[in-house]
Amino acid sequence: MIQFLLNRELRTEHALDPNVTVLQYLREHVGKPGTKEGCASGDCGACTVVVGELDGERVRYRTLNSCLTFVSALHGKQLISVEDLKHQGQLHSVQQAMVDCHGSQCGFCTPGFVMSLFALQKNSNGFDKADTLEALAGNLCRCTGYRPIIDAAEQACCQKQPDQFDAAEAQTVAQLKAIAPRETAELNSGDKRCLLPLTVADLADLYAANPEARLLAGGTDLALEVTQFHRELPVMIYVGHIEAMKRVEVTAEHIEIGAATALSDCYAALAQDYPDFDELLHRFASLQIRNQGTLGGNIGNASPIGDAPPLLIALGAQIVLRKGNDTRSLAIEDYFLDYKVTARQEAEFIEKILVPRAQHNQAFRAYKVSKRLDDDISAVCAAFNLRIEDGVVQSARIAFGGMAAIPKRAAACEAALTGAAWYPGVIERACAALAEDFTPLSDFRASKEYRLLTAQNLLRKFFLELQAPEVETRVTAYV
């Protein structure tokens, strides 16, 4: 069974279909239809809810897309939907701000915006426009326009007052402690089940016993099989309760990131050594997705347009794979074999990612080119990692996403740069070499000609930024 709080109400589920999403649960099982389905793919934000988790003696609130979250992920947590905000007949201050600032017209998207504003208010001490835009980037509105909604965010954050959640926080903390997972749980509907281990060893044993199981972390990709392709997942293993796989540790040699670490929990450690990695993560989908999606999942799904793999390849990162009691380290570039084909063995899983610490004379830049600045998939993602001493390129690691069936290094381009003087003529030779490295495909995001020219221009951009760092724009490139 699983247990969680629906606002303050304890819910215990024994035999629920583990393919049920939080959105379906709210609308069809508990009669809370305020949360809307717009796209069922995590793009529009109409289904946004807030989940509360223990953070010491406090509750940490985060937005999630309920359409991509299976109910099993709620085990030991608190779920808050838009119906829970009104208290004793009074609108919550974020709801009142939307009314005062005329932030709603048709109203379909409004519950999602309200929940994003609620989490923003909870996690801020005043109004910051950049934080507001980030918080709302995953919520789409087709009729109101965003200015009045941003005005509502400013009012809600500047006129923040204690609410019923603040007043009940101590009791909520006590409730969450009481239902904190203490052993492997299972949600079983008879023909479908989801297992929820607490340790890496338990995960290894369960996966060995159920090699056909699908591993579930954030679920932002896996859930699409249910919501978009209408498939059923008979067996899942949820890894979100394994604390050892959610840690970020910085050593002298590596930044060690557990495979189940949410992307939004990776910011600080990566920003210290690689600001461009941090900036690119802030453009990874939406905040709702980053609060849920994991770095291990972004590697494991083997998408040729995943944003993190090109950067990790360029940095020479490794993954630690585990099967039973055995572990092995593998360079990330060797993990991807062909389109959606990896070097992972049956019942083997990614346990953690090892990112080398930045070194002296290392120049690292990352660029994402997409049709929208926020909440969009890359047409081309590029990462450049060069060590330059006395005007000569001593080493070069260059990787691209969106240019081949897998995220891939640009070997010919690297060879053209390595050992050469760092000047425009060499850059042009390296740009020409990119045509040897890649034969990209055309699709609805970009033509093959556009992709190749863009990749070459990003190398030129990288060169110009290193020549004039005071005017660099780094990861802000977009079309």
SVG drawing of the C-alpha trace seen along z (x, -y; Angstrom):
<svg xmlns="http://www.w3.org/2000/svg" viewBox="-17 -44 69 57">
<polyline fill="none" stroke="black" stroke-width="0.4" points="0.0,0.0 1.0,-3.7 0.0,-6.6 0.0,-10.3 -1.8,-13.5 -4.4,-15.0 -4.0,-18.5 -4.4,-17.4 -6.4,-14.3 -4.6,-10.9 -5.1,-8.7 -4.2,-5.1 -4.3,-3.2 -4.0,0.6 -5.3,1.8 -5.1,-1.3 -3.9,-0.8 -0.3,-2.1 -0.9,-3.5 -3.3,-6.1 -1.9,-9.6 -2.3,-12.2 -4.5,-14.1 -6.8,-11.2 -6.8,-10.5 -7.9,-14.0 -10.6,-14.3 -12.0,-10.7 -11.3,-9.2 -11.7,-12.0 -14.0,-14.5 -11.6,-17.4 -12.0,-18.6 -10.3,-21.9 -7.1,-20.6 -7.4,-20.5 -6.0,-18.4 -4.7,-20.5 -2.1,-18.4 -1.4,-15.2 2.3,-15.7 3.6,-18.2 3.7,-21.1 0.8,-23.4 0.8,-23.5 -3.0,-23.4 -2.6,-20.3 -0.1,-21.9 -0.3,-20.8 2.0,-21.3 3.6,-18.6 4.9,-19.1 7.9,-17.1 9.8,-17.0 12.9,-19.2 14.1,-18.9 11.5,-20.5 9.9,-22.3 7.7,-21.5 9.2,-22.2 6.7,-22.9 7.3,-22.2 5.1,-22.3 4.6,-19.1 2.7,-18.2 0.0,-16.0 -0.6,-14.5 2.9,-13.0 3.0,-11.9 1.8,-8.5 0.1,-8.2 2.8,-6.0 5.1,-9.0 3.0,-10.6 3.9,-8.0 4.9,-9.8 4.2,-13.3 1.5,-15.9 -0.6,-16.8 -2.2,-20.2 -4.6,-21.1 -6.3,-24.3 -9.4,-23.4 -7.3,-23.4 -6.3,-27.1 -9.6,-28.7 -9.9,-28.8 -12.9,-29.6 -14.7,-31.2 -11.7,-33.4 -9.7,-33.2 -6.0,-32.5 -3.8,-35.6 -2.6,-34.2 -6.1,-33.7 -7.1,-37.1 -4.2,-38.6 -5.3,-36.9 -8.8,-38.5 -7.4,-41.9 -5.0,-42.0 -7.4,-40.5 -5.2,-37.5 -7.9,-35.2 -10.3,-35.2 -11.6,-31.8 -10.2,-30.3 -9.1,-26.9 -5.4,-27.6 -6.0,-29.5 -5.8,-26.7 -2.4,-25.8 -1.2,-29.4 -2.6,-29.7 -0.7,-26.6 2.6,-27.9 2.0,-31.2 1.3,-29.5 4.7,-27.6 6.4,-30.8 5.0,-32.7 6.0,-29.9 9.6,-29.8 10.3,-33.6 10.8,-36.6 9.6,-39.3 9.1,-39.7 11.8,-38.9 10.8,-39.0 13.4,-36.4 12.2,-34.0 8.6,-34.7 9.2,-34.1 11.0,-30.8 8.1,-29.7 5.5,-30.5 7.4,-29.3 5.6,-26.0 2.1,-27.5 0.6,-28.5 -2.3,-31.0 -4.0,-31.5 -6.2,-34.5 -5.3,-36.6 -1.7,-37.5 1.0,-37.2 1.4,-40.8 -1.6,-40.7 -0.5,-37.3 3.0,-38.7 1.3,-41.6 -0.6,-39.1 2.7,-37.4 4.2,-40.7 1.1,-41.4 1.2,-37.9 4.9,-38.0 5.0,-41.6 1.9,-41.2 2.7,-37.8 0.8,-36.9 0.8,-33.8 -1.8,-31.3 -3.5,-28.1 -0.5,-26.1 1.9,-28.1 -0.4,-27.8 -0.6,-24.0 3.0,-23.4 4.0,-21.8 1.1,-19.4 1.8,-18.7 5.4,-17.9 4.2,-15.5 1.9,-13.8 4.5,-13.5 7.0,-12.0 4.3,-9.5 3.8,-8.3 7.5,-8.5 8.3,-5.3 10.2,-2.8 10.2,0.3 9.6,1.4 6.0,0.6 3.9,1.9 0.9,0.6 -0.9,3.6 -4.1,3.7 -3.8,7.5 -2.5,7.4 -0.3,4.3 2.0,3.3 4.5,0.7 7.3,1.5 8.9,-1.3 12.3,-0.3 14.2,-2.4 17.8,-1.3 20.0,-0.7 20.5,2.9 16.7,3.4 16.4,1.9 19.1,4.2 17.3,7.2 13.9,6.2 15.2,5.4 17.0,8.7 13.8,10.5 11.7,8.4 14.0,7.6 10.9,6.7 10.0,3.9 10.2,0.2 12.2,-2.0 10.3,-5.1 12.0,-8.2 10.5,-11.5 8.3,-9.7 8.2,-12.8 9.2,-10.5 7.8,-7.2 4.4,-8.5 3.9,-9.5 3.6,-5.9 0.4,-5.9 -1.0,-9.3 -0.1,-9.7 0.3,-6.1 -2.4,-4.5 -0.2,-1.6 -0.3,0.1 2.9,0.6 2.4,3.9 5.4,3.6 7.2,0.4 9.9,-0.1 9.8,-3.7 13.3,-4.9 12.3,-8.2 12.5,-7.1 16.2,-5.9 18.0,-8.7 21.4,-7.4 20.4,-8.0 19.2,-11.5 22.4,-12.9 24.8,-15.4 28.3,-15.2 31.3,-17.3 34.7,-15.8 38.2,-16.9 37.8,-14.9 34.1,-14.7 30.7,-16.1 28.8,-12.9 25.1,-13.1 22.7,-10.3 20.7,-9.1 17.4,-9.9 18.3,-13.5 15.8,-16.0 17.2,-18.4 16.3,-21.4 18.5,-19.9 21.5,-19.8 21.8,-23.5 24.0,-24.6 26.7,-22.0 27.1,-22.3 27.0,-26.1 30.0,-26.2 32.3,-24.6 30.2,-25.0 27.9,-28.0 26.8,-27.1 25.6,-23.7 23.5,-25.5 22.1,-28.0 21.2,-25.2 19.4,-23.3 17.3,-26.4 16.1,-26.1 15.4,-22.4 11.7,-22.1 9.7,-23.8 10.2,-24.2 7.5,-21.6 9.5,-19.1 12.8,-20.0 11.3,-19.4 10.4,-15.9 12.7,-14.8 16.1,-13.4 19.6,-13.6 19.7,-9.8 16.5,-9.6 17.7,-12.1 20.6,-9.8 18.7,-6.6 16.0,-7.3 18.7,-7.7 17.0,-10.4 19.2,-12.0 17.9,-15.4 18.3,-15.1 19.9,-18.3 22.2,-16.9 24.1,-14.1 26.1,-16.3 27.3,-18.4 28.2,-15.4 30.0,-13.8 32.0,-17.0 33.0,-17.0 34.2,-13.4 31.6,-12.3 31.1,-8.7 28.1,-6.8 28.1,-4.0 26.0,-1.1 24.8,1.5 23.5,5.0 22.9,7.0 26.0,6.4 28.2,5.6 29.0,2.1 31.0,0.8 31.9,-2.6 31.3,-3.6 32.1,-6.8 28.8,-8.4 29.8,-8.6 30.1,-4.8 26.6,-4.3 24.8,-5.3 25.1,-2.7 22.3,-3.5 18.9,-5.2 17.4,-4.3 19.9,-1.5 22.4,-1.6 25.1,0.5 22.9,1.2 22.5,4.9 19.4,6.6 18.5,5.7 21.3,3.1 20.5,-0.5 22.3,-3.8 23.2,-4.5 25.1,-7.8 26.8,-10.2 30.4,-11.3 31.2,-14.7 34.9,-15.8 35.7,-19.0 36.8,-22.0 40.5,-22.3 42.8,-25.2 42.8,-26.6 39.6,-24.7 37.1,-26.5 33.6,-25.1 30.5,-26.5 27.1,-25.0 24.5,-26.2 20.9,-25.2 19.1,-26.3 15.3,-25.9 12.3,-27.7 11.3,-29.0 13.7,-30.2 11.8,-28.4 10.0,-25.0 11.2,-23.7 13.2,-20.8 16.5,-21.4 17.0,-21.5 20.7,-21.5 22.5,-21.3 26.3,-21.8 29.0,-21.6 32.6,-22.6 35.3,-21.7 38.8,-22.9 42.0,-23.3 44.1,-26.1 47.6,-27.0 49.8,-29.7 47.4,-30.1 47.5,-26.4 44.6,-23.9 46.0,-21.2 42.8,-19.1 39.3,-19.3 36.1,-17.5 33.1,-18.6 29.7,-16.9 26.3,-17.6 22.7,-16.5 20.2,-16.6 22.9,-15.9 22.8,-12.1 20.8,-9.2 22.7,-9.5 24.4,-12.3 27.9,-12.1 31.4,-13.6 32.7,-15.4 35.9,-13.5 37.1,-15.1 36.4,-18.6 38.3,-17.7 41.3,-16.5 41.3,-19.7 41.6,-21.7 43.9,-19.6 47.5,-20.9 46.6,-23.8 46.9,-27.5 43.7,-29.2 43.0,-31.5 40.1,-32.0 41.7,-29.9 41.8,-26.9 38.2,-27.4 37.1,-27.4 38.9,-24.1 37.2,-22.7 33.8,-23.9 34.4,-22.1 35.3,-19.0 31.9,-19.0 30.5,-17.9 32.6,-14.7 31.4,-14.1 27.6,-14.4 25.0,-13.8 22.0,-15.2 18.4,-14.4 15.6,-16.8 12.5,-16.9 9.8,-19.3 12.3,-21.0 15.0,-21.8 16.3,-20.8 19.6,-18.9 21.2,-22.0 20.1,-24.2 21.4,-21.8 24.9,-21.6 25.2,-25.3 24.0,-26.0 26.5,-23.6 29.3,-25.3 28.1,-28.7 28.0,-27.7 31.7,-26.7 32.4,-30.2 30.3,-31.7 32.4,-29.8 35.6,-31.1 34.4,-34.7 33.2,-34.5 36.6,-33.3 38.2,-36.2 35.8,-38.7 34.4,-37.2 32.9,-40.5 30.3,-40.3 29.6,-36.6 26.0,-35.5 26.7,-31.8 23.7,-29.6 21.1,-32.2 21.3,-31.3 17.9,-30.4 15.9,-30.9"/>
</svg>
